[in-house]
Amino acid sequence: MEVIIDRFEGDYAVVEIEKGKLVNMPRILVPNAKEGDVVKIIIDKDLTKKRKEHVKDLVNDLFID
């Protein structure tokens, strides 16, 4: 998904999503962005899988003696 930064209001970036709809996004997520910048939001399936495996390993380590 791509969003366009419309403006900043306090701690939020007001971004335009599909069909001109505006929503607030925490400004901390786009610290170096400026009005008019296009921000891509992706879901990294590989990294998600690795994190889930890591958490599973941590849980297993807690309960295995």
PDB file with one MODEL, atoms N, CA, C and O in Angstrom:
MODEL        1
ATOM      1  N   MET A   1       0.843  -1.170   0.000  1.00  0.00           N
ATOM      2  CA  MET A   1       0.000   0.000   0.000  1.00  0.00           C
ATOM      3  C   MET A   1       0.888   1.231   0.000  1.00  0.00           C
ATOM      4  O   MET A   1       1.939   1.255   0.640  1.00  0.00           O
ATOM      5  N   GLU A   2       0.466   2.224  -0.703  1.00  0.00           N
ATOM      6  CA  GLU A   2       1.168   3.501  -0.727  1.00  0.00           C
ATOM      7  C   GLU A   2       0.255   4.561  -0.145  1.00  0.00           C
ATOM      8  O   GLU A   2      -0.938   4.605  -0.444  1.00  0.00           O
ATOM      9  N   VAL A   3       0.830   5.417   0.692  1.00  0.00           N
ATOM     10  CA  VAL A   3       0.091   6.554   1.232  1.00  0.00           C
ATOM     11  C   VAL A   3       0.875   7.813   0.921  1.00  0.00           C
ATOM     12  O   VAL A   3       2.097   7.778   0.777  1.00  0.00           O
ATOM     13  N   ILE A   4       0.167   8.919   0.820  1.00  0.00           N
ATOM     14  CA  ILE A   4       0.799  10.203   0.523  1.00  0.00           C
ATOM     15  C   ILE A   4       0.614  11.106   1.737  1.00  0.00           C
ATOM     16  O   ILE A   4      -0.496  11.264   2.247  1.00  0.00           O
ATOM     17  N   ILE A   5       1.708  11.689   2.187  1.00  0.00           N
ATOM     18  CA  ILE A   5       1.628  12.576   3.344  1.00  0.00           C
ATOM     19  C   ILE A   5       1.016  13.900   2.899  1.00  0.00           C
ATOM     20  O   ILE A   5       1.577  14.622   2.074  1.00  0.00           O
ATOM     21  N   ASP A   6      -0.139  14.194   3.465  1.00  0.00           N
ATOM     22  CA  ASP A   6      -0.848  15.424   3.150  1.00  0.00           C
ATOM     23  C   ASP A   6      -0.315  16.584   3.989  1.00  0.00           C
ATOM     24  O   ASP A   6      -0.026  17.668   3.480  1.00  0.00           O
ATOM     25  N   ARG A   7      -0.194  16.316   5.313  1.00  0.00           N
ATOM     26  CA  ARG A   7       0.281  17.358   6.224  1.00  0.00           C
ATOM     27  C   ARG A   7       0.630  16.720   7.563  1.00  0.00           C
ATOM     28  O   ARG A   7       0.397  15.532   7.784  1.00  0.00           O
ATOM     29  N   PHE A   8       1.189  17.530   8.443  1.00  0.00           N
ATOM     30  CA  PHE A   8       1.495  17.080   9.801  1.00  0.00           C
ATOM     31  C   PHE A   8       0.659  17.889  10.780  1.00  0.00           C
ATOM     32  O   PHE A   8       0.496  19.101  10.639  1.00  0.00           O
ATOM     33  N   GLU A   9       0.134  17.187  11.775  1.00  0.00           N
ATOM     34  CA  GLU A   9      -0.626  17.825  12.845  1.00  0.00           C
ATOM     35  C   GLU A   9      -0.145  17.236  14.162  1.00  0.00           C
ATOM     36  O   GLU A   9      -0.499  16.110  14.509  1.00  0.00           O
ATOM     37  N   GLY A  10       0.653  17.986  14.888  1.00  0.00           N
ATOM     38  CA  GLY A  10       1.167  17.508  16.163  1.00  0.00           C
ATOM     39  C   GLY A  10       1.975  16.232  15.996  1.00  0.00           C
ATOM     40  O   GLY A  10       2.946  16.198  15.240  1.00  0.00           O
ATOM     41  N   ASP A  11       1.575  15.191  16.699  1.00  0.00           N
ATOM     42  CA  ASP A  11       2.280  13.914  16.662  1.00  0.00           C
ATOM     43  C   ASP A  11       1.829  13.007  15.519  1.00  0.00           C
ATOM     44  O   ASP A  11       2.220  11.841  15.455  1.00  0.00           O
ATOM     45  N   TYR A  12       1.006  13.543  14.619  1.00  0.00           N
ATOM     46  CA  TYR A  12       0.465  12.714  13.540  1.00  0.00           C
ATOM     47  C   TYR A  12       0.790  13.268  12.160  1.00  0.00           C
ATOM     48  O   TYR A  12       0.891  14.477  11.951  1.00  0.00           O
ATOM     49  N   ALA A  13       0.948  12.338  11.233  1.00  0.00           N
ATOM     50  CA  ALA A  13       1.000  12.680   9.818  1.00  0.00           C
ATOM     51  C   ALA A  13      -0.380  12.353   9.277  1.00  0.00           C
ATOM     52  O   ALA A  13      -0.874  11.241   9.463  1.00  0.00           O
ATOM     53  N   VAL A  14      -0.995  13.298   8.621  1.00  0.00           N
ATOM     54  CA  VAL A  14      -2.276  13.035   7.981  1.00  0.00           C
ATOM     55  C   VAL A  14      -1.929  12.524   6.589  1.00  0.00           C
ATOM     56  O   VAL A  14      -1.324  13.236   5.788  1.00  0.00           O
ATOM     57  N   VAL A  15      -2.320  11.276   6.309  1.00  0.00           N
ATOM     58  CA  VAL A  15      -1.949  10.661   5.038  1.00  0.00           C
ATOM     59  C   VAL A  15      -3.192  10.340   4.220  1.00  0.00           C
ATOM     60  O   VAL A  15      -4.257  10.022   4.748  1.00  0.00           O
ATOM     61  N   GLU A  16      -3.009  10.438   2.916  1.00  0.00           N
ATOM     62  CA  GLU A  16      -4.084  10.104   1.991  1.00  0.00           C
ATOM     63  C   GLU A  16      -3.928   8.652   1.575  1.00  0.00           C
ATOM     64  O   GLU A  16      -2.875   8.227   1.101  1.00  0.00           O
ATOM     65  N   ILE A  17      -5.012   7.901   1.768  1.00  0.00           N
ATOM     66  CA  ILE A  17      -5.019   6.518   1.305  1.00  0.00           C
ATOM     67  C   ILE A  17      -5.953   6.447   0.103  1.00  0.00           C
ATOM     68  O   ILE A  17      -6.214   7.465  -0.538  1.00  0.00           O
ATOM     69  N   GLU A  18      -6.443   5.289  -0.199  1.00  0.00           N
ATOM     70  CA  GLU A  18      -7.263   5.099  -1.389  1.00  0.00           C
ATOM     71  C   GLU A  18      -8.436   6.072  -1.476  1.00  0.00           C
ATOM     72  O   GLU A  18      -9.045   6.424  -0.467  1.00  0.00           O
ATOM     73  N   LYS A  19      -8.734   6.492  -2.681  1.00  0.00           N
ATOM     74  CA  LYS A  19      -9.884   7.333  -3.003  1.00  0.00           C
ATOM     75  C   LYS A  19      -9.939   8.637  -2.221  1.00  0.00           C
ATOM     76  O   LYS A  19     -11.023   9.136  -1.918  1.00  0.00           O
ATOM     77  N   GLY A  20      -8.776   9.191  -1.895  1.00  0.00           N
ATOM     78  CA  GLY A  20      -8.719  10.486  -1.248  1.00  0.00           C
ATOM     79  C   GLY A  20      -9.065  10.501   0.224  1.00  0.00           C
ATOM     80  O   GLY A  20      -9.165  11.575   0.817  1.00  0.00           O
ATOM     81  N   LYS A  21      -9.252   9.338   0.832  1.00  0.00           N
ATOM     82  CA  LYS A  21      -9.574   9.285   2.253  1.00  0.00           C
ATOM     83  C   LYS A  21      -8.334   9.650   3.069  1.00  0.00           C
ATOM     84  O   LYS A  21      -7.232   9.189   2.772  1.00  0.00           O
ATOM     85  N   LEU A  22      -8.521  10.483   4.101  1.00  0.00           N
ATOM     86  CA  LEU A  22      -7.414  10.912   4.951  1.00  0.00           C
ATOM     87  C   LEU A  22      -7.492  10.211   6.301  1.00  0.00           C
ATOM     88  O   LEU A  22      -8.564  10.111   6.899  1.00  0.00           O
ATOM     89  N   VAL A  23      -6.343   9.724   6.775  1.00  0.00           N
ATOM     90  CA  VAL A  23      -6.254   9.073   8.083  1.00  0.00           C
ATOM     91  C   VAL A  23      -5.001   9.556   8.793  1.00  0.00           C
ATOM     92  O   VAL A  23      -4.054  10.026   8.163  1.00  0.00           O
ATOM     93  N   ASN A  24      -5.012   9.434  10.119  1.00  0.00           N
ATOM     94  CA  ASN A  24      -3.847   9.812  10.919  1.00  0.00           C
ATOM     95  C   ASN A  24      -2.901   8.638  11.068  1.00  0.00           C
ATOM     96  O   ASN A  24      -3.322   7.492  11.227  1.00  0.00           O
ATOM     97  N   MET A  25      -1.622   8.944  11.013  1.00  0.00           N
ATOM     98  CA  MET A  25      -0.574   7.949  11.175  1.00  0.00           C
ATOM     99  C   MET A  25       0.434   8.551  12.156  1.00  0.00           C
ATOM    100  O   MET A  25       0.823   9.709  12.000  1.00  0.00           O
ATOM    101  N   PRO A  26       0.861   7.791  13.159  1.00  0.00           N
ATOM    102  CA  PRO A  26       1.846   8.360  14.087  1.00  0.00           C
ATOM    103  C   PRO A  26       3.068   8.899  13.334  1.00  0.00           C
ATOM    104  O   PRO A  26       3.664   8.209  12.508  1.00  0.00           O
ATOM    105  N   ARG A  27       3.411  10.116  13.635  1.00  0.00           N
ATOM    106  CA  ARG A  27       4.529  10.780  12.955  1.00  0.00           C
ATOM    107  C   ARG A  27       5.848  10.047  13.165  1.00  0.00           C
ATOM    108  O   ARG A  27       6.726  10.091  12.303  1.00  0.00           O
ATOM    109  N   ILE A  28       5.992   9.374  14.303  1.00  0.00           N
ATOM    110  CA  ILE A  28       7.230   8.663  14.621  1.00  0.00           C
ATOM    111  C   ILE A  28       7.535   7.559  13.595  1.00  0.00           C
ATOM    112  O   ILE A  28       8.685   7.142  13.458  1.00  0.00           O
ATOM    113  N   LEU A  29       6.511   7.088  12.880  1.00  0.00           N
ATOM    114  CA  LEU A  29       6.726   6.043  11.875  1.00  0.00           C
ATOM    115  C   LEU A  29       7.377   6.582  10.602  1.00  0.00           C
ATOM    116  O   LEU A  29       7.928   5.817   9.811  1.00  0.00           O
ATOM    117  N   VAL A  30       7.314   7.882  10.409  1.00  0.00           N
ATOM    118  CA  VAL A  30       7.902   8.499   9.210  1.00  0.00           C
ATOM    119  C   VAL A  30       8.719   9.728   9.619  1.00  0.00           C
ATOM    120  O   VAL A  30       8.392  10.846   9.223  1.00  0.00           O
ATOM    121  N   PRO A  31       9.779   9.528  10.410  1.00  0.00           N
ATOM    122  CA  PRO A  31      10.487  10.656  11.023  1.00  0.00           C
ATOM    123  C   PRO A  31      11.121  11.649  10.052  1.00  0.00           C
ATOM    124  O   PRO A  31      11.236  12.829  10.383  1.00  0.00           O
ATOM    125  N   ASN A  32      11.525  11.220   8.894  1.00  0.00           N
ATOM    126  CA  ASN A  32      12.204  12.122   7.956  1.00  0.00           C
ATOM    127  C   ASN A  32      11.330  12.544   6.788  1.00  0.00           C
ATOM    128  O   ASN A  32      11.811  13.171   5.844  1.00  0.00           O
ATOM    129  N   ALA A  33      10.061  12.209   6.845  1.00  0.00           N
ATOM    130  CA  ALA A  33       9.168  12.489   5.724  1.00  0.00           C
ATOM    131  C   ALA A  33       8.749  13.953   5.696  1.00  0.00           C
ATOM    132  O   ALA A  33       8.787  14.661   6.702  1.00  0.00           O
ATOM    133  N   LYS A  34       8.348  14.375   4.505  1.00  0.00           N
ATOM    134  CA  LYS A  34       7.864  15.730   4.290  1.00  0.00           C
ATOM    135  C   LYS A  34       6.515  15.662   3.574  1.00  0.00           C
ATOM    136  O   LYS A  34       6.163  14.638   2.988  1.00  0.00           O
ATOM    137  N   GLU A  35       5.776  16.752   3.630  1.00  0.00           N
ATOM    138  CA  GLU A  35       4.495  16.813   2.932  1.00  0.00           C
ATOM    139  C   GLU A  35       4.692  16.467   1.461  1.00  0.00           C
ATOM    140  O   GLU A  35       5.610  16.960   0.807  1.00  0.00           O
ATOM    141  N   GLY A  36       3.813  15.611   0.958  1.00  0.00           N
ATOM    142  CA  GLY A  36       3.883  15.206  -0.440  1.00  0.00           C
ATOM    143  C   GLY A  36       4.654  13.919  -0.662  1.00  0.00           C
ATOM    144  O   GLY A  36       4.565  13.326  -1.737  1.00  0.00           O
ATOM    145  N   ASP A  37       5.414  13.471   0.340  1.00  0.00           N
ATOM    146  CA  ASP A  37       6.167  12.223   0.202  1.00  0.00           C
ATOM    147  C   ASP A  37       5.221  11.032   0.096  1.00  0.00           C
ATOM    148  O   ASP A  37       4.157  11.005   0.715  1.00  0.00           O
ATOM    149  N   VAL A  38       5.627  10.064  -0.689  1.00  0.00           N
ATOM    150  CA  VAL A  38       4.896   8.806  -0.811  1.00  0.00           C
ATOM    151  C   VAL A  38       5.582   7.775   0.080  1.00  0.00           C
ATOM    152  O   VAL A  38       6.793   7.574  -0.003  1.00  0.00           O
ATOM    153  N   VAL A  39       4.798   7.131   0.923  1.00  0.00           N
ATOM    154  CA  VAL A  39       5.320   6.136   1.855  1.00  0.00           C
ATOM    155  C   VAL A  39       4.722   4.787   1.478  1.00  0.00           C
ATOM    156  O   VAL A  39       3.507   4.660   1.328  1.00  0.00           O
ATOM    157  N   LYS A  40       5.575   3.786   1.328  1.00  0.00           N
ATOM    158  CA  LYS A  40       5.114   2.430   1.030  1.00  0.00           C
ATOM    159  C   LYS A  40       5.024   1.635   2.324  1.00  0.00           C
ATOM    160  O   LYS A  40       5.951   1.638   3.134  1.00  0.00           O
ATOM    161  N   ILE A  41       3.904   0.959   2.509  1.00  0.00           N
ATOM    162  CA  ILE A  41       3.700   0.093   3.664  1.00  0.00           C
ATOM    163  C   ILE A  41       3.621  -1.335   3.145  1.00  0.00           C
ATOM    164  O   ILE A  41       2.784  -1.656   2.301  1.00  0.00           O
ATOM    165  N   ILE A  42       4.507  -2.194   3.662  1.00  0.00           N
ATOM    166  CA  ILE A  42       4.530  -3.578   3.195  1.00  0.00           C
ATOM    167  C   ILE A  42       4.442  -4.526   4.387  1.00  0.00           C
ATOM    168  O   ILE A  42       4.758  -4.163   5.520  1.00  0.00           O
ATOM    169  N   ILE A  43       4.012  -5.732   4.104  1.00  0.00           N
ATOM    170  CA  ILE A  43       4.044  -6.810   5.089  1.00  0.00           C
ATOM    171  C   ILE A  43       5.179  -7.731   4.658  1.00  0.00           C
ATOM    172  O   ILE A  43       5.135  -8.313   3.574  1.00  0.00           O
ATOM    173  N   ASP A  44       6.185  -7.859   5.499  1.00  0.00           N
ATOM    174  CA  ASP A  44       7.344  -8.690   5.193  1.00  0.00           C
ATOM    175  C   ASP A  44       7.082 -10.095   5.731  1.00  0.00           C
ATOM    176  O   ASP A  44       7.332 -10.377   6.903  1.00  0.00           O
ATOM    177  N   LYS A  45       6.582 -10.961   4.874  1.00  0.00           N
ATOM    178  CA  LYS A  45       6.201 -12.323   5.276  1.00  0.00           C
ATOM    179  C   LYS A  45       7.397 -13.126   5.791  1.00  0.00           C
ATOM    180  O   LYS A  45       7.262 -13.888   6.748  1.00  0.00           O
ATOM    181  N   ASP A  46       8.554 -12.964   5.170  1.00  0.00           N
ATOM    182  CA  ASP A  46       9.738 -13.709   5.601  1.00  0.00           C
ATOM    183  C   ASP A  46      10.168 -13.296   7.009  1.00  0.00           C
ATOM    184  O   ASP A  46      10.447 -14.149   7.852  1.00  0.00           O
ATOM    185  N   LEU A  47      10.221 -12.002   7.257  1.00  0.00           N
ATOM    186  CA  LEU A  47      10.606 -11.519   8.575  1.00  0.00           C
ATOM    187  C   LEU A  47       9.571 -11.911   9.632  1.00  0.00           C
ATOM    188  O   LEU A  47       9.928 -12.246  10.762  1.00  0.00           O
ATOM    189  N   THR A  48       8.303 -11.867   9.264  1.00  0.00           N
ATOM    190  CA  THR A  48       7.242 -12.295  10.182  1.00  0.00           C
ATOM    191  C   THR A  48       7.428 -13.751  10.569  1.00  0.00           C
ATOM    192  O   THR A  48       7.300 -14.106  11.741  1.00  0.00           O
ATOM    193  N   LYS A  49       7.729 -14.597   9.590  1.00  0.00           N
ATOM    194  CA  LYS A  49       7.934 -16.022   9.856  1.00  0.00           C
ATOM    195  C   LYS A  49       9.125 -16.220  10.796  1.00  0.00           C
ATOM    196  O   LYS A  49       9.049 -17.020  11.729  1.00  0.00           O
ATOM    197  N   LYS A  50      10.213 -15.504  10.559  1.00  0.00           N
ATOM    198  CA  LYS A  50      11.403 -15.624  11.405  1.00  0.00           C
ATOM    199  C   LYS A  50      11.105 -15.200  12.842  1.00  0.00           C
ATOM    200  O   LYS A  50      11.543 -15.851  13.791  1.00  0.00           O
ATOM    201  N   ARG A  51      10.356 -14.101  12.999  1.00  0.00           N
ATOM    202  CA  ARG A  51      10.024 -13.626  14.344  1.00  0.00           C
ATOM    203  C   ARG A  51       9.142 -14.636  15.076  1.00  0.00           C
ATOM    204  O   ARG A  51       9.332 -14.882  16.267  1.00  0.00           O
ATOM    205  N   LYS A  52       8.182 -15.217  14.367  1.00  0.00           N
ATOM    206  CA  LYS A  52       7.314 -16.221  14.987  1.00  0.00           C
ATOM    207  C   LYS A  52       8.119 -17.439  15.425  1.00  0.00           C
ATOM    208  O   LYS A  52       7.889 -17.984  16.505  1.00  0.00           O
ATOM    209  N   GLU A  53       9.061 -17.864  14.588  1.00  0.00           N
ATOM    210  CA  GLU A  53       9.906 -19.002  14.940  1.00  0.00           C
ATOM    211  C   GLU A  53      10.767 -18.679  16.163  1.00  0.00           C
ATOM    212  O   GLU A  53      10.954 -19.523  17.039  1.00  0.00           O
ATOM    213  N   HIS A  54      11.282 -17.465  16.214  1.00  0.00           N
ATOM    214  CA  HIS A  54      12.109 -17.042  17.343  1.00  0.00           C
ATOM    215  C   HIS A  54      11.299 -17.061  18.646  1.00  0.00           C
ATOM    216  O   HIS A  54      11.770 -17.559  19.668  1.00  0.00           O
ATOM    217  N   VAL A  55      10.100 -16.525  18.600  1.00  0.00           N
ATOM    218  CA  VAL A  55       9.243 -16.518  19.796  1.00  0.00           C
ATOM    219  C   VAL A  55       8.894 -17.947  20.202  1.00  0.00           C
ATOM    220  O   VAL A  55       8.882 -18.273  21.389  1.00  0.00           O
ATOM    221  N   LYS A  56       8.614 -18.785  19.232  1.00  0.00           N
ATOM    222  CA  LYS A  56       8.309 -20.193  19.530  1.00  0.00           C
ATOM    223  C   LYS A  56       9.501 -20.851  20.219  1.00  0.00           C
ATOM    224  O   LYS A  56       9.327 -21.587  21.190  1.00  0.00           O
ATOM    225  N   ASP A  57      10.696 -20.595  19.730  1.00  0.00           N
ATOM    226  CA  ASP A  57      11.909 -21.136  20.345  1.00  0.00           C
ATOM    227  C   ASP A  57      12.088 -20.634  21.775  1.00  0.00           C
ATOM    228  O   ASP A  57      12.460 -21.406  22.658  1.00  0.00           O
ATOM    229  N   LEU A  58      11.831 -19.362  22.009  1.00  0.00           N
ATOM    230  CA  LEU A  58      11.933 -18.811  23.357  1.00  0.00           C
ATOM    231  C   LEU A  58      10.951 -19.480  24.309  1.00  0.00           C
ATOM    232  O   LEU A  58      11.307 -19.821  25.437  1.00  0.00           O
ATOM    233  N   VAL A  59       9.723 -19.668  23.858  1.00  0.00           N
ATOM    234  CA  VAL A  59       8.702 -20.327  24.688  1.00  0.00           C
ATOM    235  C   VAL A  59       9.113 -21.759  24.963  1.00  0.00           C
ATOM    236  O   VAL A  59       8.988 -22.229  26.094  1.00  0.00           O
ATOM    237  N   ASN A  60       9.598 -22.459  23.958  1.00  0.00           N
ATOM    238  CA  ASN A  60      10.038 -23.844  24.161  1.00  0.00           C
ATOM    239  C   ASN A  60      11.184 -23.922  25.160  1.00  0.00           C
ATOM    240  O   ASN A  60      11.226 -24.845  25.973  1.00  0.00           O
ATOM    241  N   ASP A  61      12.110 -22.976  25.117  1.00  0.00           N
ATOM    242  CA  ASP A  61      13.220 -22.946  26.043  1.00  0.00           C
ATOM    243  C   ASP A  61      12.763 -22.740  27.481  1.00  0.00           C
ATOM    244  O   ASP A  61      13.401 -23.230  28.413  1.00  0.00           O
ATOM    245  N   LEU A  62      11.675 -22.027  27.660  1.00  0.00           N
ATOM    246  CA  LEU A  62      11.149 -21.776  29.008  1.00  0.00           C
ATOM    247  C   LEU A  62      10.602 -23.053  29.658  1.00  0.00           C
ATOM    248  O   LEU A  62      10.703 -23.242  30.870  1.00  0.00           O
ATOM    249  N   PHE A  63      10.025 -23.917  28.829  1.00  0.00           N
ATOM    250  CA  PHE A  63       9.316 -25.067  29.378  1.00  0.00           C
ATOM    251  C   PHE A  63      10.058 -26.391  29.232  1.00  0.00           C
ATOM    252  O   PHE A  63       9.571 -27.427  29.685  1.00  0.00           O
ATOM    253  N   ILE A  64      11.198 -26.367  28.622  1.00  0.00           N
ATOM    254  CA  ILE A  64      11.983 -27.605  28.461  1.00  0.00           C
ATOM    255  C   ILE A  64      13.149 -27.579  29.436  1.00  0.00           C
ATOM    256  O   ILE A  64      13.926 -26.625  29.461  1.00  0.00           O
ATOM    257  N   ASP A  65      13.267 -28.627  30.236  1.00  0.00           N
ATOM    258  CA  ASP A  65      14.363 -28.731  31.196  1.00  0.00           C
ATOM    259  C   ASP A  65      15.455 -29.617  30.662  1.00  0.00           C
ATOM    260  O   ASP A  65      16.466 -29.825  31.334  1.00  0.00           O
TER     261      ASP A  65
ENDMDL
END
